[in-house]
Amino acid sequence: MDPAAELDPPVLDDHMHLDPVNGRGADAAREFARVGGTHLLVLNKPSWSLGTDVQAPEDFREPFDLTVEVTREASEVLEGRAWPVLGVHPALISKLLERGFDVEDARVLMQGGIDVAAEYVADGPALAIKSGRPHYDVDEEVWAASNAVMRHAFERAAEVGCAVQLHTESGEEFTEIIEWAEARGLPREQVVKHFAGGRTEGPVPSVIARREELDAAIEHEGPFMMETDFIDDPDRPGAVLGPKTVPKRSLALQEDGHGEALRTAHVETPARVYGIDTEATLGG
């Protein structure tokens, strides 16, 4: 029997990249759907990986528009639907410095990109904003500028009423970030730590779909979601995890009696964080 027929929907992958320029695009969503996946959050890839050399905030519209369009195509092959999450990858600051920007100009440009992403949320096509800070070592000036960009994302998300997905360094303790968000009017349940471990404190963890981390999230008994961080790079097929992973892990958890945890990950937490109804959107 097809394993997808045994998996109870809905099944959401909270962080997947679909690259219509260099990668598989919506074909990866078809693979996800064939094994029981029903809903996707599609994150724009870094601007430079989609061939955009950003010089001004308006330049972000090209990668954003590509992501909105491939997300629409993905929705057409899903039993549920897909939503775009748009923003500025925190590693852009290093790319800009390599191109001759100073730190202050890089910060201003990246915050301008966040402003454009907020427009896409306010105008309808995007669900949430993406921001964060480098996951690698940087000097204090770059670190401070990156944190300023992230705090700006919190401000804009609070204004337009959406969540923020964060790309940050690894770790479990991020309560300071939550304090920054709440000080700017963004509730803690609308701050998501992408590529999270199962015991993340502070933001809502979007747990990388490895069984040991999912088991930790279940034991932790808090809200969480599941993700692959599939990067859709033909030179790295299946990286970070392949499109089938969340449905397959969900089926394994279902077979092990973790139906309540699956409802937390695929229904209750997405509703709490993003205001989406993954049950009502089944069937188109």
N, C-alpha and C positions, 0 to 999 in steps of 0.2 A: 504494500500500500504506500502511496505517496505520503511522506511524513507531513507535508503541508496540510493534508486533509485531516490530520490528527491534532493540529495545533489550533487552539482556540484563539480567534482574533479578539481585539486588535493587537498588533505587534508594531511598535514604534522604534525606529532607529533615530536617536536624538541628534546624531552628528555624523553626516556623510557628505563627502564631496562628490559632485558629478561634473566632469570636465568635458564640455562639448567641443573644445578646441583641440586638445591633445589626447583625450581619454575616451572612455566608453560612453560617457553621457548617460542618457536614459536607459541604455542597455543594461547598465548595472542595476538600475531600479527594477528592470524585468527579472533579473536573476534573484533579487531580493524578494520579489512578489511570488516567484515560482515555488519558493520554499516556505511561504506563509507570511511574509512581511506585508504589512498593510499601510503603514504610514511612515513618512520620512521628514526629517528636517535637513534641508540641503544648505550647506554653508558655502559661500563663495570661496574659491581658492585664493591664495595670495595673488595680488594684482600682477606681480611680475611673472608668475607661472602661467597666467592667461595672456601674456604678451603685452600687457599695458605698462607703459613707463609713466607713472604718475608724476606730474609736475604741479598740478593744481587740484583742488577738491573735485571739480567737475570731471576730472579724468577717471574718478572711481565709478562713474556711471556705466562705463563700458563693461567692466567685470560684473557689476551688479546686474545689468540688463541681461548678460549672458546667463547668469545664475537664475534669474527670474524665469527666463525662457526654458532652460533645461528642467527647472522644477515643474513648470507647467507640463512639459512632455512626460516627466516622471509620474505626475498625477494621473495621466491618461492610462497608465499601465498598472495602477494600484487599485486594489479593492477599496482602499480608503483614499488618502490624498497626501500630497507633499506640500511643504511650506518653505519658502526661502528665509534664511537668516543671513543678514548682510552686515559687513563691517570691515574693519581694517586689521589685518594681521599684525600682531605686535612686532614681528621681526622686520617689518618694513623700515623701522627706524634705522636698523643697521644697514639696510640696502641704501637708504637715502644718504647716510653718512659716507658710504663708499662712493656715492655719486657726487660728493662735494657739498651737500647740505650741512649747515651747522645744526646743533641739537635743537635750538629754539625754532628755527624754520621747519625742521622735521616735525616737531611737536605740533606746530600750527597747522601744517598740511594734514597730519593724521587726524587732528581734531576736526578739521574741515571735512575729511572723509566720513567721520562719525556723523557729522551734521547731515551729509547727503544720505547716509544710511537711515537716519531718523526720518527723513522725508519719505523714503520708501515705505517705512512703517506707517507713518501718518496718512499717506496716500493709498495704502491698501495692499500692495503686492507682497510686502515683507512682514514676517511675524515678529521678529526680534532682531537685536543688534549683537554683533560680535566685536569683542575688544579683548584687552588683556595686557600682559607685559612679557618681556622675553623669558624664555625657559632656559636660557643659557647665561653665562656670566657676562655682565656689562659693567661699565664704570658708574660711579654714583650719579653723574650728570644725566646719563642715558636712563638709568633706573628711575630717577626723579621725573624726567620727562615722560617716560612710559606710564608711570603711575598717574601723572596728570592727564594723559590721554584716557586712561581707564576711568578716572573720576569724571571726566567730561562725558564719557559714555553713560555713566550712571545718571548724570544730570539730564541728558537728552532722553534716555529711556523713561525716566520719571515724567518728563514733559509729555511724551507721546503715549505713555501707558503700556510699555512692553518690557519684556525680560532682556537680560544681557547674558550671553554665553561668553565665558572667559577662557582664554588660552593663556596659561601661566606656567610657572615652574611647578615641578612635582612637589608633593607634600600632603599633609593631612590637616594642617592648622591654618585657616584663612579667615579668622574672625575679624582681623583688622580691616580686611576688604569689605566685610559686611558692614562694619561701622561706617566706612566711607560711603557705602551705598545708601544706608539708612539716613545719614546726615544730609544726603542730597534728595531725599524723598522717595527712594526706590526700596520697596520692601525686600526683606531678605529672601523671601520665597521666589523672588524674580531675579535672583542672581544664581547662575548655574556654573559650576566648575566642570568644564569639558575635560575629557581624558582623566577622570577622577578615579581614585581608589575607593574601595567600599566603605572606608571609615573617615571620609572627609568631614571636617568640622567647619561650619560657617555656611558656605554656599550649598545649594542643592547639588548633589553629585550626579553627573552624567557618567555613569560607571563604564569604563572600558570592558567590553564583553568577554572577559576571561573568567573562567569558572571560579577561580580563587577569589577574585575581586567581587564577583556577584554573590558568592557565599558570604563574604564579609559584609556586604551591604544588607543582605537579608538578616544576618545576625545583629547588625547595628540597629535594625528596626526603624529607620527613618525613611523619609521620602527619597526616592532615587529614580533615575531613568537609565537606559542602556544605550550604548553606542558602539560603533566600529571604528570611527575616524577613518573610514575608507577614503584613500586620497585620489583614486582614479588616475594613476600614473602608469602609462604603458611600460615604463622602465622598471616599475616596482609593482608588478601585479599582485593584488591581494593585500597590499600595505595600506594601513596598519593592520586591520583585519578585513577580510573579504565581505562582500555584500550579504552572503548567506549566514553570517555568524550570529547576528541577533536572533533571527528565527530559530536557528539550530540550538542555541543556548536556551532560548525560551522553551522549546519543546523538551529539552532535557530537564529543565526546572519543573515544567508541568508534570512530567512523568515521575519526578521525585516528590510530588505533592506540594509544590510551592505556588499553587494557584493564587493565593492571596498576595504574595510578593509580585507576581506577574501583573496583577491588577494594579498594584501600587506603581509599578514601572511604566505600564502602558496606558493606563486610564487615569488614575487619581493624580499622580504627580504632573503629567502634562496639563491636566485641567487646572491644577493649582498654580503652575508656573506660567503657562502661556495662555490660559483661558480657552483651550481647544477641547473639543469633545471627540475623542477617537472612536467612540461607539456610534454616535449619531452620524459620523461621516463615513461609516462603512457602506459600501454599495454605491459610492459615487457622490 
